[in-house]
Amino acid sequence: MTNVTHTIAGSGTYVITLEASDEDAPVTPGGQVKYRFLSGSRDQFSINETTGVVTVGPHTPLLRATQDLYNISVH
């Protein structure tokens, strides 16, 4: 869980970096982790599938006065 404390968070604002590993085969091509959204605020956020960096998406700035909590699930 992370908090973005800005009143307005514009496109590209850093949110969090996710980390995961495949203990069975961490160095093989099949063991490379890729991140993607399962559910939640996909329109409001972007995720780099390789690095796990989550940022505010390009289409809609986050306005705390409008919505103060976002839940996303990542696979």
PDB file as gemmi writes it, atoms N, CA and C in Angstrom:
CRYST1    1.000    1.000    1.000  90.00  90.00  90.00 P 1                      
ATOM      1  N   MET A   1       0.838  -1.162   0.000  1.00  0.00           N  
ATOM      2  CA  MET A   1       0.000   0.000   0.000  1.00  0.00           C  
ATOM      3  C   MET A   1       0.893   1.237   0.000  1.00  0.00           C  
ATOM      4  N   THR A   2       0.479   2.234  -0.767  1.00  0.00           N  
ATOM      5  CA  THR A   2       1.228   3.479  -0.826  1.00  0.00           C  
ATOM      6  C   THR A   2       0.273   4.649  -0.809  1.00  0.00           C  
ATOM      7  N   ASN A   3       0.761   5.785  -0.425  1.00  0.00           N  
ATOM      8  CA  ASN A   3      -0.034   7.005  -0.407  1.00  0.00           C  
ATOM      9  C   ASN A   3       0.613   8.040  -1.300  1.00  0.00           C  
ATOM     10  N   VAL A   4      -0.203   8.662  -2.139  1.00  0.00           N  
ATOM     11  CA  VAL A   4       0.237   9.820  -2.898  1.00  0.00           C  
ATOM     12  C   VAL A   4      -0.391  11.010  -2.206  1.00  0.00           C  
ATOM     13  N   THR A   5       0.421  11.888  -1.676  1.00  0.00           N  
ATOM     14  CA  THR A   5      -0.096  12.945  -0.817  1.00  0.00           C  
ATOM     15  C   THR A   5      -0.407  14.246  -1.545  1.00  0.00           C  
ATOM     16  N   HIS A   6      -0.231  14.271  -2.845  1.00  0.00           N  
ATOM     17  CA  HIS A   6      -0.510  15.481  -3.608  1.00  0.00           C  
ATOM     18  C   HIS A   6      -2.016  15.734  -3.689  1.00  0.00           C  
ATOM     19  N   THR A   7      -2.413  17.003  -3.699  1.00  0.00           N  
ATOM     20  CA  THR A   7      -3.813  17.344  -3.921  1.00  0.00           C  
ATOM     21  C   THR A   7      -4.188  17.037  -5.360  1.00  0.00           C  
ATOM     22  N   ILE A   8      -3.270  17.325  -6.274  1.00  0.00           N  
ATOM     23  CA  ILE A   8      -3.448  16.992  -7.688  1.00  0.00           C  
ATOM     24  C   ILE A   8      -2.198  16.241  -8.128  1.00  0.00           C  
ATOM     25  N   ALA A   9      -2.374  15.069  -8.698  1.00  0.00           N  
ATOM     26  CA  ALA A   9      -1.242  14.288  -9.210  1.00  0.00           C  
ATOM     27  C   ALA A   9      -1.415  14.164 -10.713  1.00  0.00           C  
ATOM     28  N   GLY A  10      -0.524  14.789 -11.459  1.00  0.00           N  
ATOM     29  CA  GLY A  10      -0.624  14.805 -12.914  1.00  0.00           C  
ATOM     30  C   GLY A  10       0.018  13.595 -13.571  1.00  0.00           C  
ATOM     31  N   SER A  11      -0.126  13.540 -14.862  1.00  0.00           N  
ATOM     32  CA  SER A  11       0.406  12.458 -15.681  1.00  0.00           C  
ATOM     33  C   SER A  11       1.883  12.228 -15.384  1.00  0.00           C  
ATOM     34  N   GLY A  12       2.246  10.971 -15.172  1.00  0.00           N  
ATOM     35  CA  GLY A  12       3.637  10.603 -14.948  1.00  0.00           C  
ATOM     36  C   GLY A  12       4.096  10.683 -13.506  1.00  0.00           C  
ATOM     37  N   THR A  13       3.242  11.152 -12.594  1.00  0.00           N  
ATOM     38  CA  THR A  13       3.633  11.226 -11.187  1.00  0.00           C  
ATOM     39  C   THR A  13       3.919   9.824 -10.662  1.00  0.00           C  
ATOM     40  N   TYR A  14       5.095   9.646 -10.063  1.00  0.00           N  
ATOM     41  CA  TYR A  14       5.501   8.356  -9.505  1.00  0.00           C  
ATOM     42  C   TYR A  14       4.577   7.963  -8.355  1.00  0.00           C  
ATOM     43  N   VAL A  15       4.164   6.679  -8.325  1.00  0.00           N  
ATOM     44  CA  VAL A  15       3.319   6.165  -7.252  1.00  0.00           C  
ATOM     45  C   VAL A  15       4.074   5.137  -6.417  1.00  0.00           C  
ATOM     46  N   ILE A  16       4.585   4.078  -7.056  1.00  0.00           N  
ATOM     47  CA  ILE A  16       5.258   2.993  -6.338  1.00  0.00           C  
ATOM     48  C   ILE A  16       6.026   2.133  -7.339  1.00  0.00           C  
ATOM     49  N   THR A  17       7.038   1.414  -6.858  1.00  0.00           N  
ATOM     50  CA  THR A  17       7.714   0.396  -7.656  1.00  0.00           C  
ATOM     51  C   THR A  17       7.421  -0.958  -7.029  1.00  0.00           C  
ATOM     52  N   LEU A  18       6.860  -1.852  -7.811  1.00  0.00           N  
ATOM     53  CA  LEU A  18       6.531  -3.200  -7.349  1.00  0.00           C  
ATOM     54  C   LEU A  18       7.732  -4.112  -7.567  1.00  0.00           C  
ATOM     55  N   GLU A  19       7.877  -5.105  -6.699  1.00  0.00           N  
ATOM     56  CA  GLU A  19       8.948  -6.089  -6.852  1.00  0.00           C  
ATOM     57  C   GLU A  19       8.374  -7.482  -6.689  1.00  0.00           C  
ATOM     58  N   ALA A  20       8.782  -8.372  -7.574  1.00  0.00           N  
ATOM     59  CA  ALA A  20       8.378  -9.773  -7.487  1.00  0.00           C  
ATOM     60  C   ALA A  20       9.481 -10.614  -8.109  1.00  0.00           C  
ATOM     61  N   SER A  21       9.493 -11.899  -7.778  1.00  0.00           N  
ATOM     62  CA  SER A  21      10.471 -12.794  -8.378  1.00  0.00           C  
ATOM     63  C   SER A  21       9.856 -14.170  -8.536  1.00  0.00           C  
ATOM     64  N   ASP A  22      10.421 -14.928  -9.452  1.00  0.00           N  
ATOM     65  CA  ASP A  22      10.014 -16.304  -9.670  1.00  0.00           C  
ATOM     66  C   ASP A  22      11.107 -17.177  -9.064  1.00  0.00           C  
ATOM     67  N   GLU A  23      10.855 -17.707  -7.890  1.00  0.00           N  
ATOM     68  CA  GLU A  23      11.859 -18.489  -7.172  1.00  0.00           C  
ATOM     69  C   GLU A  23      12.223 -19.786  -7.897  1.00  0.00           C  
ATOM     70  N   ASP A  24      11.325 -20.300  -8.740  1.00  0.00           N  
ATOM     71  CA  ASP A  24      11.598 -21.546  -9.448  1.00  0.00           C  
ATOM     72  C   ASP A  24      12.649 -21.383 -10.535  1.00  0.00           C  
ATOM     73  N   ALA A  25      12.617 -20.254 -11.216  1.00  0.00           N  
ATOM     74  CA  ALA A  25      13.532 -20.070 -12.336  1.00  0.00           C  
ATOM     75  C   ALA A  25      13.835 -18.587 -12.539  1.00  0.00           C  
ATOM     76  N   PRO A  26      14.539 -17.942 -11.616  1.00  0.00           N  
ATOM     77  CA  PRO A  26      14.714 -16.488 -11.698  1.00  0.00           C  
ATOM     78  C   PRO A  26      15.550 -15.986 -12.874  1.00  0.00           C  
ATOM     79  N   VAL A  27      16.407 -16.821 -13.445  1.00  0.00           N  
ATOM     80  CA  VAL A  27      17.276 -16.338 -14.525  1.00  0.00           C  
ATOM     81  C   VAL A  27      16.918 -16.897 -15.896  1.00  0.00           C  
ATOM     82  N   THR A  28      15.906 -17.712 -15.992  1.00  0.00           N  
ATOM     83  CA  THR A  28      15.496 -18.245 -17.283  1.00  0.00           C  
ATOM     84  C   THR A  28      14.449 -17.325 -17.910  1.00  0.00           C  
ATOM     85  N   PRO A  29      14.265 -17.370 -19.233  1.00  0.00           N  
ATOM     86  CA  PRO A  29      13.259 -16.520 -19.872  1.00  0.00           C  
ATOM     87  C   PRO A  29      11.846 -16.724 -19.290  1.00  0.00           C  
ATOM     88  N   GLY A  30      11.507 -17.941 -18.926  1.00  0.00           N  
ATOM     89  CA  GLY A  30      10.199 -18.210 -18.335  1.00  0.00           C  
ATOM     90  C   GLY A  30      10.068 -17.678 -16.926  1.00  0.00           C  
ATOM     91  N   GLY A  31      11.183 -17.344 -16.298  1.00  0.00           N  
ATOM     92  CA  GLY A  31      11.165 -16.839 -14.937  1.00  0.00           C  
ATOM     93  C   GLY A  31      11.162 -15.322 -14.844  1.00  0.00           C  
ATOM     94  N   GLN A  32      11.135 -14.643 -15.983  1.00  0.00           N  
ATOM     95  CA  GLN A  32      11.099 -13.182 -15.975  1.00  0.00           C  
ATOM     96  C   GLN A  32       9.691 -12.714 -15.620  1.00  0.00           C  
ATOM     97  N   VAL A  33       9.609 -11.838 -14.635  1.00  0.00           N  
ATOM     98  CA  VAL A  33       8.327 -11.333 -14.157  1.00  0.00           C  
ATOM     99  C   VAL A  33       7.874 -10.171 -15.033  1.00  0.00           C  
ATOM    100  N   LYS A  34       6.601 -10.178 -15.408  1.00  0.00           N  
ATOM    101  CA  LYS A  34       5.980  -9.056 -16.118  1.00  0.00           C  
ATOM    102  C   LYS A  34       4.770  -8.632 -15.312  1.00  0.00           C  
ATOM    103  N   TYR A  35       4.597  -7.331 -15.166  1.00  0.00           N  
ATOM    104  CA  TYR A  35       3.519  -6.778 -14.354  1.00  0.00           C  
ATOM    105  C   TYR A  35       2.388  -6.282 -15.246  1.00  0.00           C  
ATOM    106  N   ARG A  36       1.145  -6.493 -14.770  1.00  0.00           N  
ATOM    107  CA  ARG A  36      -0.017  -5.934 -15.465  1.00  0.00           C  
ATOM    108  C   ARG A  36      -1.149  -5.784 -14.464  1.00  0.00           C  
ATOM    109  N   PHE A  37      -2.072  -4.896 -14.773  1.00  0.00           N  
ATOM    110  CA  PHE A  37      -3.209  -4.675 -13.901  1.00  0.00           C  
ATOM    111  C   PHE A  37      -4.230  -5.794 -14.071  1.00  0.00           C  
ATOM    112  N   LEU A  38      -4.746  -6.288 -12.961  1.00  0.00           N  
ATOM    113  CA  LEU A  38      -5.853  -7.234 -12.992  1.00  0.00           C  
ATOM    114  C   LEU A  38      -7.174  -6.496 -12.884  1.00  0.00           C  
ATOM    115  N   SER A  39      -7.224  -5.551 -11.977  1.00  0.00           N  
ATOM    116  CA  SER A  39      -8.452  -4.788 -11.777  1.00  0.00           C  
ATOM    117  C   SER A  39      -8.112  -3.472 -11.115  1.00  0.00           C  
ATOM    118  N   GLY A  40      -9.098  -2.614 -11.033  1.00  0.00           N  
ATOM    119  CA  GLY A  40      -8.902  -1.332 -10.369  1.00  0.00           C  
ATOM    120  C   GLY A  40      -8.904  -0.189 -11.348  1.00  0.00           C  
ATOM    121  N   SER A  41      -8.167   0.810 -11.037  1.00  0.00           N  
ATOM    122  CA  SER A  41      -8.190   2.084 -11.754  1.00  0.00           C  
ATOM    123  C   SER A  41      -7.213   2.098 -12.924  1.00  0.00           C  
ATOM    124  N   ARG A  42      -7.434   1.236 -13.887  1.00  0.00           N  
ATOM    125  CA  ARG A  42      -6.524   1.135 -15.030  1.00  0.00           C  
ATOM    126  C   ARG A  42      -6.450   2.424 -15.838  1.00  0.00           C  
ATOM    127  N   ASP A  43      -7.540   3.162 -15.905  1.00  0.00           N  
ATOM    128  CA  ASP A  43      -7.530   4.400 -16.672  1.00  0.00           C  
ATOM    129  C   ASP A  43      -6.726   5.490 -15.983  1.00  0.00           C  
ATOM    130  N   GLN A  44      -6.609   5.425 -14.678  1.00  0.00           N  
ATOM    131  CA  GLN A  44      -5.900   6.457 -13.932  1.00  0.00           C  
ATOM    132  C   GLN A  44      -4.417   6.163 -13.737  1.00  0.00           C  
ATOM    133  N   PHE A  45      -3.991   4.926 -13.969  1.00  0.00           N  
ATOM    134  CA  PHE A  45      -2.603   4.547 -13.701  1.00  0.00           C  
ATOM    135  C   PHE A  45      -1.985   3.840 -14.893  1.00  0.00           C  
ATOM    136  N   SER A  46      -0.656   3.897 -14.955  1.00  0.00           N  
ATOM    137  CA  SER A  46       0.118   3.146 -15.940  1.00  0.00           C  
ATOM    138  C   SER A  46       1.122   2.302 -15.176  1.00  0.00           C  
ATOM    139  N   ILE A  47       1.490   1.153 -15.749  1.00  0.00           N  
ATOM    140  CA  ILE A  47       2.495   0.302 -15.126  1.00  0.00           C  
ATOM    141  C   ILE A  47       3.502  -0.127 -16.183  1.00  0.00           C  
ATOM    142  N   ASN A  48       4.774  -0.054 -15.846  1.00  0.00           N  
ATOM    143  CA  ASN A  48       5.816  -0.551 -16.729  1.00  0.00           C  
ATOM    144  C   ASN A  48       5.884  -2.050 -16.506  1.00  0.00           C  
ATOM    145  N   GLU A  49       5.585  -2.828 -17.531  1.00  0.00           N  
ATOM    146  CA  GLU A  49       5.481  -4.287 -17.354  1.00  0.00           C  
ATOM    147  C   GLU A  49       6.793  -4.948 -16.975  1.00  0.00           C  
ATOM    148  N   THR A  50       7.909  -4.304 -17.243  1.00  0.00           N  
ATOM    149  CA  THR A  50       9.213  -4.875 -16.931  1.00  0.00           C  
ATOM    150  C   THR A  50       9.753  -4.434 -15.578  1.00  0.00           C  
ATOM    151  N   THR A  51       9.642  -3.140 -15.272  1.00  0.00           N  
ATOM    152  CA  THR A  51      10.243  -2.607 -14.046  1.00  0.00           C  
ATOM    153  C   THR A  51       9.291  -2.601 -12.857  1.00  0.00           C  
ATOM    154  N   GLY A  52       7.971  -2.648 -13.113  1.00  0.00           N  
ATOM    155  CA  GLY A  52       6.997  -2.587 -12.028  1.00  0.00           C  
ATOM    156  C   GLY A  52       6.725  -1.189 -11.517  1.00  0.00           C  
ATOM    157  N   VAL A  53       7.234  -0.174 -12.207  1.00  0.00           N  
ATOM    158  CA  VAL A  53       6.990   1.210 -11.788  1.00  0.00           C  
ATOM    159  C   VAL A  53       5.557   1.593 -12.153  1.00  0.00           C  
ATOM    160  N   VAL A  54       4.813   2.071 -11.144  1.00  0.00           N  
ATOM    161  CA  VAL A  54       3.434   2.535 -11.344  1.00  0.00           C  
ATOM    162  C   VAL A  54       3.446   4.054 -11.276  1.00  0.00           C  
ATOM    163  N   THR A  55       2.816   4.678 -12.270  1.00  0.00           N  
ATOM    164  CA  THR A  55       2.709   6.136 -12.326  1.00  0.00           C  
ATOM    165  C   THR A  55       1.263   6.517 -12.620  1.00  0.00           C  
ATOM    166  N   VAL A  56       0.973   7.784 -12.430  1.00  0.00           N  
ATOM    167  CA  VAL A  56      -0.341   8.304 -12.812  1.00  0.00           C  
ATOM    168  C   VAL A  56      -0.404   8.259 -14.333  1.00  0.00           C  
ATOM    169  N   GLY A  57      -1.525   7.776 -14.850  1.00  0.00           N  
ATOM    170  CA  GLY A  57      -1.686   7.600 -16.284  1.00  0.00           C  
ATOM    171  C   GLY A  57      -1.767   8.896 -17.066  1.00  0.00           C  
ATOM    172  N   PRO A  58      -1.719   8.785 -18.395  1.00  0.00           N  
ATOM    173  CA  PRO A  58      -1.652   9.965 -19.241  1.00  0.00           C  
ATOM    174  C   PRO A  58      -2.984  10.662 -19.486  1.00  0.00           C  
ATOM    175  N   HIS A  59      -4.098  10.033 -19.149  1.00  0.00           N  
ATOM    176  CA  HIS A  59      -5.382  10.573 -19.567  1.00  0.00           C  
ATOM    177  C   HIS A  59      -6.098  11.433 -18.536  1.00  0.00           C  
ATOM    178  N   THR A  60      -5.989  11.085 -17.263  1.00  0.00           N  
ATOM    179  CA  THR A  60      -6.764  11.783 -16.245  1.00  0.00           C  
ATOM    180  C   THR A  60      -5.908  12.066 -15.023  1.00  0.00           C  
ATOM    181  N   PRO A  61      -5.748  13.335 -14.644  1.00  0.00           N  
ATOM    182  CA  PRO A  61      -5.024  13.607 -13.401  1.00  0.00           C  
ATOM    183  C   PRO A  61      -5.848  13.133 -12.206  1.00  0.00           C  
ATOM    184  N   LEU A  62      -5.175  12.776 -11.131  1.00  0.00           N  
ATOM    185  CA  LEU A  62      -5.870  12.371  -9.916  1.00  0.00           C  
ATOM    186  C   LEU A  62      -6.171  13.612  -9.089  1.00  0.00           C  
ATOM    187  N   LEU A  63      -7.418  13.806  -8.752  1.00  0.00           N  
ATOM    188  CA  LEU A  63      -7.844  14.951  -7.957  1.00  0.00           C  
ATOM    189  C   LEU A  63      -8.331  14.446  -6.615  1.00  0.00           C  
ATOM    190  N   ARG A  64      -7.606  14.774  -5.568  1.00  0.00           N  
ATOM    191  CA  ARG A  64      -7.961  14.280  -4.233  1.00  0.00           C  
ATOM    192  C   ARG A  64      -9.356  14.738  -3.810  1.00  0.00           C  
ATOM    193  N   ALA A  65      -9.783  15.911  -4.243  1.00  0.00           N  
ATOM    194  CA  ALA A  65     -11.112  16.422  -3.893  1.00  0.00           C  
ATOM    195  C   ALA A  65     -12.218  15.572  -4.520  1.00  0.00           C  
ATOM    196  N   THR A  66     -11.901  14.908  -5.631  1.00  0.00           N  
ATOM    197  CA  THR A  66     -12.875  14.066  -6.325  1.00  0.00           C  
ATOM    198  C   THR A  66     -12.877  12.638  -5.792  1.00  0.00           C  
ATOM    199  N   GLN A  67     -11.688  12.085  -5.593  1.00  0.00           N  
ATOM    200  CA  GLN A  67     -11.542  10.712  -5.105  1.00  0.00           C  
ATOM    201  C   GLN A  67     -10.251  10.627  -4.314  1.00  0.00           C  
ATOM    202  N   ASP A  68     -10.334  10.157  -3.065  1.00  0.00           N  
ATOM    203  CA  ASP A  68      -9.124  10.131  -2.233  1.00  0.00           C  
ATOM    204  C   ASP A  68      -8.522   8.751  -2.050  1.00  0.00           C  
ATOM    205  N   LEU A  69      -9.109   7.720  -2.661  1.00  0.00           N  
ATOM    206  CA  LEU A  69      -8.581   6.371  -2.528  1.00  0.00           C  
ATOM    207  C   LEU A  69      -8.774   5.610  -3.835  1.00  0.00           C  
ATOM    208  N   TYR A  70      -7.732   4.920  -4.267  1.00  0.00           N  
ATOM    209  CA  TYR A  70      -7.772   4.089  -5.470  1.00  0.00           C  
ATOM    210  C   TYR A  70      -7.250   2.706  -5.099  1.00  0.00           C  
ATOM    211  N   ASN A  71      -7.935   1.685  -5.534  1.00  0.00           N  
ATOM    212  CA  ASN A  71      -7.485   0.304  -5.322  1.00  0.00           C  
ATOM    213  C   ASN A  71      -7.175  -0.318  -6.666  1.00  0.00           C  
ATOM    214  N   ILE A  72      -5.990  -0.898  -6.782  1.00  0.00           N  
ATOM    215  CA  ILE A  72      -5.608  -1.591  -8.000  1.00  0.00           C  
ATOM    216  C   ILE A  72      -5.042  -2.954  -7.626  1.00  0.00           C  
ATOM    217  N   SER A  73      -5.256  -3.915  -8.501  1.00  0.00           N  
ATOM    218  CA  SER A  73      -4.677  -5.253  -8.322  1.00  0.00           C  
ATOM    219  C   SER A  73      -3.732  -5.511  -9.480  1.00  0.00           C  
ATOM    220  N   VAL A  74      -2.559  -6.034  -9.164  1.00  0.00           N  
ATOM    221  CA  VAL A  74      -1.531  -6.278 -10.168  1.00  0.00           C  
ATOM    222  C   VAL A  74      -1.212  -7.755 -10.195  1.00  0.00           C  
ATOM    223  N   HIS A  75      -0.981  -8.258 -11.398  1.00  0.00           N  
ATOM    224  CA  HIS A  75      -0.643  -9.665 -11.574  1.00  0.00           C  
ATOM    225  C   HIS A  75       0.786  -9.740 -12.063  1.00  0.00           C  
TER     226      HIS A  75                                                      
END                                                                             
